[in-house]
Amino acid sequence: MSQDLKDKAVTYLRALENREWKAARALCAETTTVWHNDGKGEQSIEENIAGMEGQIESIESMRYDILRQLSQPGEVLQQHVVHVATTSGMRGEVHAAVYFGFDDTGQIKRIEEYANFIPVGDQDS
């Protein structure tokens, strides 16, 4: 089951990467909550996905590189880097540690993301 949960965490991120919002939502429980270290508090999964969907027009591309995953029953802790390119030419990386909590049916019930954006390259060109 541990590998299955690791695979589900990756499948969730690949759905976001590919702008497949309904597929990402389908991997989550009805009451899934999301927390980021941005000081804004918790969000429902619907609010979180709507926020990403609302910003996606400015994103040319984003790619998740998973660096490591640790798991125990019902939980996955993952470190990844999101490579982001915007339509305005900005490039950067989001370095993140993400906790995924799963319910008894294997759906994501909790996401906690500790992230930091780092601009990459010459942003003035």
C-alpha positions in Angstrom: 0.0 0.0 0.0 2.9 2.3 0.7 4.1 2.4 -2.9 0.4 2.8 -4.0 0.1 6.0 -1.9 3.4 7.3 -3.3 2.1 6.7 -6.8 -1.1 8.5 -6.0 0.8 11.6 -4.7 2.7 11.6 -8.0 -0.5 11.1 -10.0 -2.0 14.1 -8.3 0.9 16.3 -9.1 1.0 15.1 -12.7 -2.7 16.0 -13.1 -1.9 19.5 -11.8 1.1 19.8 -14.2 -1.1 18.8 -17.1 -4.0 21.1 -16.1 -6.3 18.2 -15.5 -8.2 19.8 -12.6 -11.0 17.2 -12.4 -8.5 14.3 -12.4 -6.6 15.9 -9.5 -9.8 16.6 -7.6 -11.0 13.0 -8.1 -8.0 11.7 -6.1 -9.1 13.7 -3.1 -11.8 13.1 -0.4 -14.8 15.3 -0.2 -13.4 17.1 2.9 -9.8 17.4 1.8 -8.0 20.4 3.3 -4.9 22.2 2.0 -2.4 24.3 3.9 0.5 26.3 2.6 3.2 28.2 4.5 2.0 31.5 3.0 0.1 32.7 6.1 -3.3 32.4 4.5 -4.5 29.4 6.6 -6.3 26.3 5.3 -8.3 26.0 2.1 -10.7 23.4 0.9 -9.4 21.4 -2.1 -11.9 23.2 -4.3 -10.5 26.6 -3.3 -7.0 25.4 -3.8 -7.6 24.0 -7.3 -9.7 27.0 -8.3 -6.7 29.2 -7.2 -4.3 27.3 -9.4 -6.7 27.2 -12.3 -7.2 31.0 -12.0 -3.4 31.6 -12.2 -2.7 29.1 -15.0 -3.1 31.5 -17.9 0.2 33.2 -16.9 2.0 29.9 -16.7 3.7 28.7 -19.9 4.9 25.5 -18.3 5.4 23.8 -15.0 7.1 20.5 -14.3 7.4 18.6 -11.0 10.7 16.8 -10.3 10.2 14.5 -7.3 13.5 14.3 -5.4 12.5 11.8 -2.7 9.4 10.2 -1.1 9.1 8.7 2.4 6.0 6.9 3.5 4.3 5.1 6.3 0.7 3.8 6.5 -1.6 6.5 5.4 1.0 9.2 4.8 3.6 10.3 2.2 6.2 13.0 2.8 7.8 14.2 -0.4 10.4 16.7 -1.5 10.1 18.1 -5.0 11.1 21.1 -7.2 8.5 22.7 -9.5 10.2 24.3 -12.5 8.0 27.2 -13.6 8.1 29.4 -16.7 5.6 32.2 -17.2 4.3 33.8 -20.3 6.0 37.0 -19.3 9.4 35.3 -19.4 10.0 34.8 -15.7 11.6 31.5 -14.8 11.9 30.0 -11.4 11.8 27.0 -9.1 9.5 26.2 -6.2 11.4 24.1 -3.7 8.9 22.2 -1.6 8.3 19.6 1.1 4.8 18.3 0.9 2.8 16.1 3.3 0.0 14.0 1.9 -2.4 12.3 4.3 -4.7 9.6 3.0 -8.0 8.2 4.3 -8.8 4.5 4.6 -10.0 4.4 1.0 -6.7 5.8 -0.4 -8.0 9.2 -1.2 -6.0 12.3 -0.3 -7.5 13.9 2.8 -4.8 16.5 3.7 -2.0 18.3 1.9 0.5 20.5 3.7 3.1 22.3 1.6 6.1 24.1 2.8 7.4 26.0 -0.3 9.9 28.6 -1.4 10.1 30.3 -4.8 13.5 30.9 -6.2 13.9 33.0 -9.4 16.3 31.4 -12.0 18.5 33.1 -14.5 18.5 36.6 -15.8 15.0 38.0 -15.2 15.6 41.2 -17.1 16.1 39.7 -20.5 
